[in-house]
Amino acid sequence: MHTCHHIFASLLAAGITVSPLHAAQPPMAANSGAANNGPAISVDTPRGGWRDSTGEAAGFRQQVNYPAASVNSIGQSASALIKGHIAAKKKEGPATLVVNGVALPLLVDESNNFSRPYAFGAGSNSIEVRSPGSKERKRVQFYDASSGKPQARLRVVLSWDTDGTDLDLHVVSPDGQHVSYGNRVGSNCAALDLVVTTGYGPEIYANPTPPTGVYQVYVNYYGTGQDQQQITTAQVAIITQEGTLSEKRQIVQVPMRKPGELTLMKSFSYP
């Protein structure tokens, strides 16, 4: 129990302080589709290379407001933030963000900037940002040597395809622990370490020591500031043994038709 408290204490801190990255190196990744006057896509953070984010808070929780407001990532630790700019957004709609092989929609504002929190694990990580239409791409790889971030052996990532909409992730583990927005940390070391209450998400459940047995993943269509008739499609990615040769991924997509619906997305066994 003490270990769980140590792992997730920073997630429950009321204030999030920003610390500089330690020995951060210039971005390593190549940028495809670059224009003559600068890169087509630039990523301010994360930066490529080696870093140690020990001591930096990595959790994110946004207050619920309807109609849902844009995500406010001001004050978010650089170790838990994906931020940058797309020079020329030629098509409407979100860009695409690929984190460690899992594709998610990425909101781009009127100035072609993007800023999204993400709870990265220790070890090797990669992101790729693709412009709407996927013509331009930017990839960044980095290694986080933090000793305070044990690698999640089970991670569940919820995202969805409409803006101004709030979906909530609920995960019930084999020992009966129910982790959700209202109960973000379980006694079995599970935590909902990323909660976003506007369009696209993500919301992330992670556990470095998941109990074996059957898990149930639910999604609650909490609310929307958009057309009530609009269908939102929820995507749940289930990743086990992330960052190892035994890594496995399952992707499930289900349409959410009506605010207030609670939908069983997937039952699965771990390991």
N, C-alpha and C positions, 0 to 999 in steps of 0.2 A: 504493500500500500504506500509505503514511504517512497518507493521508486516511482510509482505512478505520479505521485504528487510532485516529485522533482522534475519529471519529464514535462508535465503540462502546466506547471505553475505560471510560466510566462504567458500561456494562452488566456489565463483568467485575469491578468493584470489590468487594472483600470486604465492605465496610461501606457502608451507605446512610445518608447524613445528611439530615436534614430542614431545609429552608430555607423561610422565609416567602415567600408569593407576593408579587411586586412589584406595587404599585399595584392590588391586587385590588379589584374593585368589588362592591357588593352584588348578589345574584342578580337577573337581569333577567326570568327566566321566570315566566309565570303558572302557577298550580297549580289544576288542575281537581279538583272533588270535595272542596274544603276543608270541614272541619267548623267549627262555631262557635267551638270552643276552640283552634283552631290548624290548620295545614295538614295535609291528609291524607297528603302525602308531603313530607318535607323533605330537601334535599340539602346536606350540609355542604361537600363538595368533589367535583367542581370547582365553583368559583364563577363566575358569569357575568361577562362583560366582558373586559377586556384583562389579560394577564399576560405575564411574561417568565421562563421557567423555566430560563434559562441557568445551568449549573453544578449543577443538581439531577439526581441519578441517577434513571433511569427504568426500570431493569430489575427483574425479579422472578424469583426461582427458589426453589421450595419443596423442602425435603428430602422424600425418598420414605419413607413409613411406611405399613404395612398392619396392620390396617384403616386406610384413609386418614383422616387427621385434617382438621379444618376449616382453611381458609386462614388463616394468621397474617399480617396486614397491618400489625402493629405495627412502627413505624420506617420504614414505606414513605413515600417522598416524597409530599407533597400533590399534586405535579404529575402523579403516576402512580397516583392513587387515586380511586375512586368510593365515596363513603361517605354514609350518611344513615339515615333512619328512615321507616317506614310506620306511621301512627298506629293504624290498625285493619285488621289483616290478616284479612279475613272468610273467605277460602278457603285450603285447604291447597295445598301445592305452591309452586314458586318464583314469584317475580315475574318481570317481563320488563325487560331492559335493552336499549335501542336506542342504539348508538354510531355516529354518522355514517351512520345509515340501516340498520345491520346489527343485527338482533334476536338477543339471547342470553338464556338463562335466568339468573336472578339469585337466589342463595340469600338467604333472609331468616331470621334466627335466632329463638329463642324470645322475645326481647324486641322483635321486629319491626325489628331493625337490619340494615343491609346494609353490607358493606365488601368491595370487590373491586379488585385492582390492574388497571390498564390502561395500555398504552404509547401515549399520544397523540402524534401528529405535530405539527409546527409548523403555524401558520396557523389556519384556522377549524375548530372542532370543535363537536359538539353531542352531548348525551346526553338520553335520555328514560327515566324510570323509570315502569313501569306496575305497579300492584298486581296480585296474583293475581286473575284475572277481568277485569283491565284496566279497571275502573270509574274508578279514580283514576289521574291521570297528572301527572308533573312534568317539565318540560323546561328544560334549561340550555344556553345557547350561550356560547362563549368563544373568544377569539383568543389564541394563544400566539405571541409575537414572538421566541422563542428563535432565535438565530443558530446554535446548536449542534445543532439538530434539523432536518436536511434532510428535506423531505417525501418519504415513501415512495412510489415510483412503482409498486411492487408490494407488496401486503400480503395475507397468507393468515391467516385467523382460524379457529381450531378451537374449537368448543364442543360440549357434549353434555348429555343430558337426565336424567341420574341423579346422585344425590349419592353420596359415598364411593367414587367410581370414578375411575380414572386412565387417560386416553387420551394418547398421545404423537403429536405432529405431526412428520412427516419431509417435507422438501422437497428434491428433486434438481433442480438447475438445468441448463441446456443445456451448461455447461462442466464438468459432472461433480461440482460441489460438492454435498455432502450435509450439510444442516444439520438438526440434531435436538437432543434433550436432551443427548446425549453430545458434541456438537460444535456449540456454539451460535453461533459466528461463522465465516463463510466469508471467504476472501481476496478475494472479489468484492464485499465490503461487505454481504452478506446477514447477517442475525442473527435468531436466535430470542430476541426481547427480552422475552418473557413466558412463563413456564412455571408452570403450576398443576397440582398432583398430586392434586387432589380433585375432587369433582363439579362439573359445569357448565363448568369452564374459566374464561377462555379461554387458549389458547396462540396466540401471534402471531409470524409470520414476516414480516420486512420487509426491503426493499432499495430504497435511493434511486437506484441505478444498475443495474437488473437487466439481465443479458445477454439478447440476443434469442434466440429459439428455443423449444424444447419443454420444459416443466416437468412434473414428476410429483409429485403430492401423495399421500402415504401416511399412514395412521393406524394406530398400534399400540395394540391393547386391552391395556394393560400389566397391569392388575389391578383387583380390586374387593374391598370389604369387605362388599358386600351379597349378596343371593341370587344364587348362581352361575347360576341359570336366567333371571335378569332380562335382558331385551334392552335395551341402551343404543343410542340413536340418535346418531350423530355428524353434526355439521353443519360443513361447510367453506365459508367465504365467501372468494372470490377477488376482490380489488379492485385495479384498475389505474388509474393516473393519478388517485389519490385527491385530492379537493379542487379538481379542475379541471373545465372544461366537457367534457373528454373522458373523465371517469370512467365506468368500467364495472364491474358487479358480476355475479358468478356464484355461486349458492348450490347446494350439493350436500348431500344427506342420505342416509346409508347406515346400516342397522342393524348393530351390533357384537354378535355372539352369544356369543363365547367368548373369555375371557382368553387372551392369547398370539397372537391373530390379527393379522396385518399385512395391511391392506386398501388397495388402490390406489383412492383416492377420485376422482381426476381427473387427466387429462393435458390440458394446454392450451398454447397458443402465446402468447408475448409478443413484440411488442406485439399 
